[in-house]
């Protein structure tokens, strides 16, 4: 469709008839204090948005089935430093994916950055414009905290960024990568694997040679984990997931080692409702690991993401 400008809420020409339709808008990597620490919404060719170089976007309306169209006449910047989405203190991450959201806040356009996918509406208490408030995976760093429970949002792109946990210029420092596919407009991060740091209990020496990756498709989380066994010092075995589970429950896994021996029976990955805690069981039973020798579980599992 032909583009157009909106004045006082009226589309002067052109229009859009589907959610997340955009014109002359792009996500770019920007620097505020530290290199690549900022997500910026700007014009499609990277020049600054202005009243004579505006962009616009159509989002789901706050009335069922209707759409709302917004114009943008100035660049929007979101500084990531200080936000950690619950991965703070777990170590550095290279290549984490952060999703950029356009939000219809009951008729006002806002922008946000999220770690968790599958968002269609936001809980107002889990949004903030203060980066250091963002310390849970379901929270969203916004230009302004969402003020209305009547809000709709859509992912309009994503960035791949490196997370510096404790070093650099400050703690919880992000640096957006510079590759051509590291800053993406108009596509979702769904289905793209990213690294996952976790904490683990039940070991005097933790598993090594770890391969831990995750992705989301819609509101479903997929985890992949393999490792070389660590030294056990407890009959329990827990670890943390990147995203909370909506409900409790468990699923069978494919490979279990206990007391330095691989088991013939399957283990189980158990999820705790509204938590990132994962309980790992041997033969489907809790608290029966041997508190000596080595142990490890390999798994590929999925679960429903917590939606506050």
Secondary structure as the mmCIF struct_conf table of DSSP 4:
data_model
#
loop_
_struct_conf.conf_type_id
_struct_conf.id
_struct_conf.beg_label_comp_id
_struct_conf.beg_label_asym_id
_struct_conf.beg_label_seq_id
_struct_conf.end_label_comp_id
_struct_conf.end_label_asym_id
_struct_conf.end_label_seq_id
STRN STRN1 UNK A 6 UNK A 7
TURN_TY1_P TURN_TY1_P1 UNK A 8 UNK A 9
STRN STRN2 UNK A 10 UNK A 11
BEND BEND1 UNK A 13 UNK A 13
BEND BEND2 UNK A 18 UNK A 18
TURN_TY1_P TURN_TY1_P2 UNK A 19 UNK A 20
STRN STRN3 UNK A 22 UNK A 23
BEND BEND3 UNK A 24 UNK A 24
STRN STRN4 UNK A 26 UNK A 30
BEND BEND4 UNK A 32 UNK A 34
TURN_TY1_P TURN_TY1_P3 UNK A 35 UNK A 36
STRN STRN5 UNK A 38 UNK A 42
TURN_TY1_P TURN_TY1_P4 UNK A 44 UNK A 45
BEND BEND5 UNK A 46 UNK A 47
HELX_LH_PP_P HELX_LH_PP_P1 UNK A 48 UNK A 49
STRN STRN6 UNK A 50 UNK A 50
TURN_TY1_P TURN_TY1_P5 UNK A 51 UNK A 52
STRN STRN7 UNK A 53 UNK A 53
STRN STRN8 UNK A 55 UNK A 60
BEND BEND6 UNK A 62 UNK A 63
TURN_TY1_P TURN_TY1_P6 UNK A 64 UNK A 65
STRN STRN9 UNK A 67 UNK A 72
BEND BEND7 UNK A 74 UNK A 74
STRN STRN10 UNK A 76 UNK A 79
TURN_TY1_P TURN_TY1_P7 UNK A 81 UNK A 82
TURN_TY1_P TURN_TY1_P8 UNK A 85 UNK A 86
TURN_TY1_P TURN_TY1_P9 UNK A 88 UNK A 89
BEND BEND8 UNK A 90 UNK A 90
STRN STRN11 UNK A 93 UNK A 105
TURN_TY1_P TURN_TY1_P10 UNK A 106 UNK A 107
STRN STRN12 UNK A 108 UNK A 114
BEND BEND9 UNK A 115 UNK A 116
BEND BEND10 UNK A 120 UNK A 121
HELX_RH_3T_P HELX_RH_3T_P1 UNK A 124 UNK A 126
STRN STRN13 UNK A 127 UNK A 128
BEND BEND11 UNK A 129 UNK A 129
HELX_RH_3T_P HELX_RH_3T_P2 UNK A 131 UNK A 133
BEND BEND12 UNK A 136 UNK A 136
TURN_TY1_P TURN_TY1_P11 UNK A 137 UNK A 138
STRN STRN14 UNK A 140 UNK A 142
BEND BEND13 UNK A 143 UNK A 144
BEND BEND14 UNK A 149 UNK A 150
STRN STRN15 UNK A 151 UNK A 164
BEND BEND15 UNK A 165 UNK A 166
TURN_TY1_P TURN_TY1_P12 UNK A 168 UNK A 169
BEND BEND16 UNK A 170 UNK A 172
STRN STRN16 UNK A 173 UNK A 176
BEND BEND17 UNK A 179 UNK A 179
TURN_TY1_P TURN_TY1_P13 UNK A 180 UNK A 182
STRN STRN17 UNK A 183 UNK A 185
BEND BEND18 UNK A 186 UNK A 186
TURN_TY1_P TURN_TY1_P14 UNK A 190 UNK A 191
STRN STRN18 UNK A 194 UNK A 195
STRN STRN19 UNK A 200 UNK A 201
BEND BEND19 UNK A 202 UNK A 202
STRN STRN20 UNK A 203 UNK A 205
STRN STRN21 UNK A 208 UNK A 217
TURN_TY1_P TURN_TY1_P15 UNK A 218 UNK A 219
STRN STRN22 UNK A 220 UNK A 228
STRN STRN23 UNK A 230 UNK A 232
BEND BEND20 UNK A 234 UNK A 235
STRN STRN24 UNK A 238 UNK A 245
BEND BEND21 UNK A 246 UNK A 247
STRN STRN25 UNK A 249 UNK A 252
BEND BEND22 UNK A 254 UNK A 254
STRN STRN26 UNK A 255 UNK A 258
TURN_TY1_P TURN_TY1_P16 UNK A 259 UNK A 260
STRN STRN27 UNK A 261 UNK A 262
BEND BEND23 UNK A 264 UNK A 265
STRN STRN28 UNK A 268 UNK A 271
STRN STRN29 UNK A 273 UNK A 273
TURN_TY1_P TURN_TY1_P17 UNK A 274 UNK A 274
STRN STRN30 UNK A 275 UNK A 281
STRN STRN31 UNK A 282 UNK A 282
TURN_TY1_P TURN_TY1_P18 UNK A 283 UNK A 284
STRN STRN32 UNK A 285 UNK A 285
TURN_TY1_P TURN_TY1_P19 UNK A 286 UNK A 287
BEND BEND24 UNK A 289 UNK A 289
BEND BEND25 UNK A 291 UNK A 293
STRN STRN33 UNK A 294 UNK A 304
STRN STRN34 UNK A 305 UNK A 305
HELX_LH_PP_P HELX_LH_PP_P2 UNK A 306 UNK A 306
#
